[in-house]
């Protein structure tokens, strides 16, 4: 569902559920964020999220693993630690049982890697396969990552390269090089657990994960919620191999075009910025990385921890006293 349509259909919920009536709901009814957070005790809160989508790769095991990593990412994006999950799935009646089993196995083994128990779930019949997880996690209410936590002077750090949308779309059109798809799959299957732990260790406050609304969409949500502007450098943004080539061939999923139509009004590009690369920054991602707002004095500590854990990190911009997003070539 496009951001514009989603905003419209969710609007009535704000009239039904008044945030003031639910003081223990720390995140959920106000500014958009990655998951709901409910305070259980003074030093413990529950994080709740769900996500599912149709297949983006042919291998059923990889599909299950990617969907699980994507679902758990929203808990990590809040600074939480997931511990329990339920499958949510829809499968055609004529799909062979061994394929369904591999999807579920891929999701279960990815959950196990994260220390999460898959305790059941719900399935229905549908013409097109769909799979994902409902995920529960825990965090300390005073150490949450939220989209409201970016401050002027913070540096913007990204943990995964951009381009899964164009690469999986190229794959669906039989235009993707096998090595490009393989790299994209490996990144999509990668958990964001280490980064969430590092963010807690260095006491960061601002962050989000980059998924369906693309880098620009999710970055703008963080800028808007924090009341700041963002300044990004295109040459510092990491891309999956082949992503820029597919962009120049205009191989974009429909979601990327929708993202640009809705969020483009909040983004200013420098002169002579190639249009294909503009759209690439709106590319709808699956199981993308985290975007963190890092105070300069904490950057070295974060980068050192990332190096020790084999977690790549890229500094792609900064938080400024402005509004919207500026992108230089």
N, C-alpha and C positions, 0 to 999 in steps of 0.2 A: 504494500500500500504506500502511495507517495506521501511525502511529508505534509503536503497541503491537505490532502483528503484525511489523513490521520488526525491532523489538528482539528479539522471540522467535526469528525465523528466523536472525538474525545471531549469536546467542549461541554456537552450536557453533564458529564460526570462531575465537573467542578461545581455544578449547582446541586447535585444530589449528595455528594460527600464533601462537607465543609471541613477544611483542614483544622480549624479551631476546635472542632468537636472530637478530634482524635489526637490528643497531645503526644501519645506514644508513637504515632506514625511520624518518624523523623524525616523520611524521604518518601514521596509518592504522590501527593496531591498538589504540590506547588510547582516549582520549576521542573522541567523534564530532566530525568536522570536515568542511570542505567539499570537500576533495580529499586524495589521498595525496601525500606528499612524500618523495622518495628522494634522499639525499645522493650527488652525483657526485664532488665535490671539496670542499675546505674552504670555498671561497667560491661554490659553485654547486650547486644542487639541482634535480631534475626534479619538476614538479607534474603529476599525472595525474588526469583525471576523465572521467566520461561521464554523459550525460543524454539522455533522449528522452521524448516524450509524444504523445498523440493530438491531432488538430486542435482548437484552441479558437477559431479564426476561419475564415470561409469562403474568404478570399482565399489561394490556395496560396503566393504569393510571401511574403506577410506571415507565414504559418504557418512557412515555412522560415527567415525572418529571425529571428522570435521564438525558435524552437527553438535556433538557433545562438547568439543572444545569451545565452539561458538557460544553454546548455552552457558557454560560455566564462566565465560569471560566477563559477563555482566557482574558477577559476584566479585571477581578480581578487580574490576573497574571501580568498585566501591571501597576497595581496600579490605574485602572480606576473605574468609577461607571457607570454601564450600565443603559440605560433609554428607549431604543426602540428596538424592535425585530420584525422579520418576520419569520413565519413558512416556513420550506422547507421540503417537504414530498413526499414520493412515496408509494403508497399502491396498493395491488392486487385488481382487479375489483370485485372479489368475496368475499372480506373481509366484514363482516357485518358492517353496518354503526355505530352501537353502539360501536363497538371496536374502530373504527377510532375516534369517538367522545371522547372516554375516553383517547386516546393518546393525542389528542389536549387539552383536559381539564387538564390533568396532566401537560403538558408543560405550559399552560396558568396560572395555579394556582401557579406553581413554579416561573414563571416570576413575577406574582403579588407579591409574597412574597419578591422578590428582588427589588420591586419598578419599574418594567419594564413593559411597555405597548406592547402587541403583536398587531400590527396594520394591519396585513394581512399576505400574503405569497403566496406560489405557490405549487401546488400539481400536480403530474403526476401519471399515472398507471405504475406499475412495478410488477414483479413476487414476489419480496421479499420486505416487508415493510422497509422503511427508514424514519427517522424523526430527525429533529434538528432545529436549529435557526440560522438566521443571526442576529447579535447583534451589536448595536451601543452604545458607551459609551463616557464619557468625562473624561479628566484629565488635570492637570497642567503640561505643558511640563518639568518643572524643578523638578517635583516630580514623575517621571516615575520609575517603576520597570522594569529592563531589564536584559537579560542574560549577559550583559557586565558589570554589576555592582558589581560583587563579588571581594573582596579585600583580600589579604593575611592577616590572623589573624581573619577574620570573622568566626563566628560559623554558622553551617548549621542547620536550624530549619524546621521541617516537620509538616504539620498540619493534615494529615490523614494517617491511617495505609495502608500498602501495601497488595495486594492479591486479588483484584477484578477479575483479569484475570483468576487465577486458580479456584476461587470459582464459577464464572459464567460458566466456562468450565465444571467443575464438575457437575453443575446443568444441563447443556445441555446433559450430559451423564447419568443423573439420579443417580449420585453418591454423591450429596451434601446433607449434613444434613440440614433440614429446618431452624434450628437456625443459621447456618452459612450463609445461603443465606439471611435470614432476616437482620442480622447485616450488611452484605455487601450492601444490598439495602438501608438501612438507611444512611450509610456513603456516598453512591453515590448520594443520593438525597440532601445531605447537601451542602448548598451554601458556597462559599469561601469569602463571603462579609465582614464578621467581620475581617478576616485576612488582606484583602486589606486595610480596613480602619485603622487598627492598624499599618500596614506598613507605611502608609502615616503619621500617627500621630507621629511615632518615626523617620520618615525621613530615611527609608531604601532605597537602590538603586538597590540591586541585588535580582532577584527572577524569578521563573518560576513555571508552574504547571505540575504535574506528570500525564501524560495521556498515549497515545498509545505507546510511545517509552520506557516506563518503567522508574523506578527510575534511573537506570544507564544511559539510553539514554539521558534523559532530564538533568541529572546532568552533563554529559559530555558536552552537548551543552553549558551549562552555564560556565563550566570550560574553554572550548575552546574559547568561545567568550570573556571571561574576561582575558585570558592569564595566568591562574593559575592552580593549581592542587587541588584536593579534597581528604581528608582522612576521611573515614567513618568507623564506628564500627557496625558490624552486630548485636551485642547484644543490641544496643541502638535503632535500627530501629523497629518501631511498625508494627505488622502484624495483619491482621484480624484473628479471631479465625478460625482454620481449615486450614489456608493458608499453613502453613509449612507441615501439614499432607498430603494435596493434592499434594504439591510439591514433597514430598518423594515418592508418588505414580505416579509421572511423569504425572500429569494431567495439561498440559500447553496448552494455545491457540497457534495457529501457529504464531501469532505476537510476542509472547515471544521468541520463537526459532529464528525468524528472527532478533529480537533485539539483541540477544546474538551474532549471526553470524556477524552482522555489527558493533556493539559497543564493542564487547568483546575485540578487539585489544587495546582498550584504558583503560581497567580495569585490575588491578593487585590484585589478591587475596592472602591472607596469606597461608602458607603451610597447607595442610590437610583440606582445606575448602571444605565442602561437595558439590558435583556437583549440586545436586538438589537445594540447597540453593543459589548457584551461579546463576542458571537460574531464581530463584524466584526474584532476584534483577533486572532482565530484564523483569519481568512480565508486559505485556501490561495492563495498567490501564484504567478504564473508570471513568470520573469525580473524579479524584484523588485530593490530597491536593496540597498546594503550598509549594515549597521549597525556603526558604529565606536565604540570606546571611546577618547575623546580627553582626555588630561590638560588641565586648564583653561588652563595656560600655553601650550598649543599650539593652542588653539581659534582665536584670531584669525588665526594664520598659515594654518590650514586653510581658514577661511572666505574669506580674501583670495584664496587660490589658486583656490578654487571660483568666486568671482566673476570672476576673470580668465579662466577656462576655460568659463564658462557652465554650471557644474555646480551645480544647486540643492542646498542642504543645510539640514536642519532639526534643531535641538537639541530632542530629545523627552524627555529625562530625565537621570538620573545613576546612577552606581554607588554603592551604599551597603554598609555593614557589616551585612549581614543575610543572608537566604536567600530564594529565590523572587523573585516580582515583585509590586510594589504599583502599582496604577493608580488615579489620582485623576481625577475627572470634569473 
